[in-house]
Amino acid sequence: MEESIQFAKKYLEDILSFFGLNTDIYATSEEDVIELNVPSTHLNGFLIGQKGETMRALQYLVGSALRNGGHEYSRVNVDIAEYKKAKADRLAEIASEWVDAVKKSNEPMNLRPMNSADRRVIHKVATDAGLETESQGEGRDRHVILKPAKS
């Protein structure tokens, strides 16, 4: 795992240096995912991109390089200036409101389609609060259903 982490860290640092950004990336691992955190710089907006698209592209590049290099671990999460962390925190707050609404109404709630990272946040908040969750749909239409816990 350590070799994969060091490769991913160096690979992303090399990409960023191409854009004139020489910074030290904080790299860790959680379960089987390599976490790469880029500190806040003057290029945050550029590196994050519209709705995080550039950041996801960087994540894809690093993951592809790991897979093509035959590294043991290839799941990567790139976060720039804690953008993803802040987004997940905001989503968790909203999810808590949805959880309360489901508990109050005792009726299932279909949420809007969202990406896998956002669905993971919803599942965690809801199950921690005692609700059952289920993902349904395919591709861009995949969404979470919050369900009251069975008695």
Buried (B, 14 or more C-beta within 10 A) or exposed (E): EEEBBEBBBEBBBEBBEEEEBEBEBEBEBEEEEBBBBBEEBEBBEEBBBEEBEBBBEBBEBBBEBBEEEEBEBBBBBBBBBBBBEEBBEEBBEEBBEBBEEBBEEEEBBEBEBBEEBBBBBBBBBBBEBEBBBEBEEEEEEBBBBBBBEEE
